[in-house]
Amino acid sequence: MRGLDLKQDELFSYTTLEQRIPNDHPLRPLRRLVDTVLASMDRDFDGLYSRRGRASIAPERLLRASLLQVI
């Protein structure tokens, strides 16, 4: 079962990730581009996951993490 791509803004922190990264950071436009591409693949992701069972980690989250590691 496909998990949801939810942001967890606070986990033992009083500031969000958005507040920590400067607005002019080069990863911000890249994130918008990646989010657009992943949103266009939503139907493809839905077809790959079962409707039953325990929810997995959202594929969008895994792909974003892999891209960040490569960069």
Contact map, one row per residue, 1 for C-alpha under 8 A:
11100000000000000000000000000000000000000000000011111111000000000000000
11110000000000000000000000000000000000000000010011100011111000000000000
11111000000000000000000000000000000000000000000000000011111000000000000
01111100000000000000000000000000000000000000000000000010110000000000000
00111110000000000000000000000000000000000000000000000000111110000000000
00011111000000000000000000000000000000000000000000000000000000000000000
00001111100000000000000000000000000000000000000000000000000000000000000
00000111111000000000000000000000000000000000000000000000000000000000000
00000011111000011000000000000000000000000000000000000000000000000000000
00000001111111110000000000000000000000000000000000000000000000000000000
00000001111110000000000000000000000000000000000000000000000000000000000
00000000011111000000000000000000000000000000000000000000000000000000000
00000000011111110000000000000000000000000000000000000000000000000000000
00000000010111110000000000000000000000000000000000000000000000000000000
00000000010011111011000000000000000000000000000000000000000000000000000
00000000110011111111000000000000000000000000000000000000000000000000000
00000000100000111111100000000000000000000000000000000000000000000000000
00000000000000011111110000000000000000000000000000000000000000000000000
00000000000000111111110000000000000000000000000000000000000000000000000
00000000000000111111110000000000000000000000000000000000000000000000000
00000000000000001111111010000000000000000000000000000000000000000000000
00000000000000000111111110000000000000000000000000000000000000000000000
00000000000000000000111110010000000000000000000000000000000000000000000
00000000000000000000011111010000000000000000000000000000000000000000000
00000000000000000000111111110000000000000000000000000000000000000000000
00000000000000000000000111111100000000000000000000000000000000000000000
00000000000000000000000011111110000000000000000000000000000000000000000
00000000000000000000001111111111000000000000000000000000000000000000000
00000000000000000000000001111111100000000000000000000000000000000000000
00000000000000000000000001111111110000000000000000000000000000000000000
00000000000000000000000000111111111000000000000000000000000000000000000
00000000000000000000000000011111111100000000000000000000000000000000000
00000000000000000000000000001111111110000000000000000000000000000000000
00000000000000000000000000000111111111000000000000000000000000010000000
00000000000000000000000000000011111111100000000000000000000000000000000
00000000000000000000000000000001111111110000000000000000000000000000000
00000000000000000000000000000000111111111000000000000000000000000000000
00000000000000000000000000000000011111111100000000000000000100000000000
00000000000000000000000000000000001111111100000000000000000000000000000
00000000000000000000000000000000000111111110000000000000000000000000000
00000000000000000000000000000000000011111111100000000000000000000000000
00000000000000000000000000000000000001111111110000000000000000000000000
00000000000000000000000000000000000000011111111000000000000000000000000
00000000000000000000000000000000000000001111111100000000000000000000000
00000000000000000000000000000000000000001111111110000000001000000000000
01000000000000000000000000000000000000000111111110000000000000000000000
00000000000000000000000000000000000000000011111111000000000000000000000
00000000000000000000000000000000000000000001111111000000000000000000000
11000000000000000000000000000000000000000000111111100000000000000000000
11000000000000000000000000000000000000000000001111111000000000000000000
11000000000000000000000000000000000000000000000011111000000000000000000
10000000000000000000000000000000000000000000000001111100000000000000000
10000000000000000000000000000000000000000000000001111110000000000000000
10000000000000000000000000000000000000000000000000011111000000000000000
11110000000000000000000000000000000000000000000000001111100000000000000
11100000000000000000000000000000000000000000000000000111110000000000000
01111000000000000000000000000000000000000000000000000011111011000000000
01111000000000000000000000000000000000000000000000000001111111000000000
01101000000000000000000000000000000000000000100000000000111111100000000
00001000000000000000000000000000000001000000000000000000011111110000000
00001000000000000000000000000000000000000000000000000000111111111000000
00000000000000000000000000000000000000000000000000000000111111111100000
00000000000000000000000000000000000000000000000000000000001111111110000
00000000000000000000000000000000010000000000000000000000000111111111000
00000000000000000000000000000000000000000000000000000000000011111111100
00000000000000000000000000000000000000000000000000000000000001111111110
00000000000000000000000000000000000000000000000000000000000000111111111
00000000000000000000000000000000000000000000000000000000000000011111111
00000000000000000000000000000000000000000000000000000000000000001111111
00000000000000000000000000000000000000000000000000000000000000000111111
00000000000000000000000000000000000000000000000000000000000000000011111
